[in-house]
C-alpha cells in the first residue's frame, strides 16, 4: 500500500514537469545556446591566464637564467611583489610582479638557463579565479628543418658523366696506411694541395717521404693533370632494397694519419695530448666577450701615462685614521677623477649613433671583480660627495656586486670608468674602454722611489716619494691627445694636492 502511494506521487511530479517543459518555448537554437554557454565555462575551457614573460632587465640582455622562484603555485601575488630571481648579463636581479592575482603555473623551473627574452616563464590568474583550472597555452615550436631524406621525394637526376681520367703518374705504394711515414714539411705540402701521399716515391731513411718527394709529386700533378689529387668517391644511387635505418659509418681519417678533429677528453680520465674540455660560458662572460670585442674593434683607443706623487694623500690618510676615519687611496682617486671631469666637461661625454653627447652628471664606474666576471657599479654624483661618503658607497656597491644583488640602476649610466689593479701588485697596464664612455683610467700600485730634490739650500738631495702610475685610455673620436694630456695634468694636480679637491 505504501509502495503504491509512493509510486503514484512520483508519477504526478513527473507529469507536472513534462507539462512545464511543453509550455516552454524550446527551440533548437535555444538548445544550442545553452550548450555553447556550458562548454564556454571554466570547467571546459579553463581560466584565462595572466602571462609572465622573461623581461629585459638590462639594455644588453638577450637571455637570462632562472635562479630561484620566490612565489609558489597557489600563492597570492600583489603588484610589486618579488616573483623570482633572474641572472642577467650583469647581475642577479629580482623580478617584480606587475599585476595582482594568484601564481597558477610555473613553466620554467629553477635552474633553467638561456631563457630568451619574451619567453613565457609562468602563468597567473586574477583574484577569485580557480588557479587549478588555468588554461595553459600551447608553446610555439620551431618548424622542423628538412634534414631527413624522407621529408621530400628525391628528384630523379642522372649523375653527371665523368671525363676519363688520365693515366696515373705513379703506381701507388703497396704499404699499408699505418706504415706511411711523412716529414712535417711533406705532410704540410700534401695536405695543403690535397695530394695523395701514397703516390709519392719515398727517398728518405726507412721509407720516409721527404719535402723533396712531396715537391716532385706536386710538380708532376701540375704538369700531367690532377690524377695525384686525393680521390673523391661519387655516391652511387642506393638500391631499393636497402635498409632505411642503416647505421652511418664514421668518417675515415685522412691518409696523412692526422685526425680531422681533436678528441674531447673524458671526465675522470687523464686527457691525451690534443684533447680539451668544453667549459660552458655564463651570460656575464658571454656579454663581456661581446663588449670587449666591440670596444677594441670599433673604438680607436689612445693611451697616455703619467706618474703621481701620493705623499700628500698618504699623510692625509694617516691624519684621518687618528680620528677613526678610514678611507683608501682608491677613494681619493675617484674623487680626483670626478673633480677633474667637472673642471674639463669636454671629457665627460659619450658616443652615440649620431655622434658625441655631453653629460650633465658625473657618475664614476668602478671595476669590481666577481666570480661571474667583471662588473662596474656606479658612484653617482661623485664630484659633489666627500671622500668619506665615496668610500662608504664604494664598499657597499662592491659587496652587492660580489653577492650578485646589484640593481640595474646601480650599474647603468656611468660616464667615466676607473680600474685599479694596484692591490694585485700590477705596476701599470692599459684598460679597455667601456662603451659608450669616452675614457677609462687604469691605476697601478704605489711604489717608493728615491728622487733628487732641490728644496734644500745645500744643493740637490735625495728624497723618498710614493709614486703611482696611471694610464688613460681615451676614445680618439671624442678625446684627442691634447685633451687627454690636459686631463691627466689636472688629475695629477688634484691628487697631489688634496686640498684643491675640497675647493673645486
PyMOL commands that set and color helices and strands:
alter all, ss='L'
color gray80, all
select helices_A, chain A and resi 2-23+28-39+42-45+131-133+177-179+184-193+197-199+205-207+211-224+283-298+311-322+329-343+345-347+382-384+387-403+408-410+422-424+481-496+498-503
alter helices_A, ss='H'
color red, helices_A
select strands_A, chain A and resi 50-53+63-69+76-77+82-87+92-96+101-106+115-116+120-125+181-182+208-209+301-309+349-352+355-358+364-370+373-379+416-420+439-453+461-475
alter strands_A, ss='S'
color yellow, strands_A
deselect
rebuild
show_as cartoon
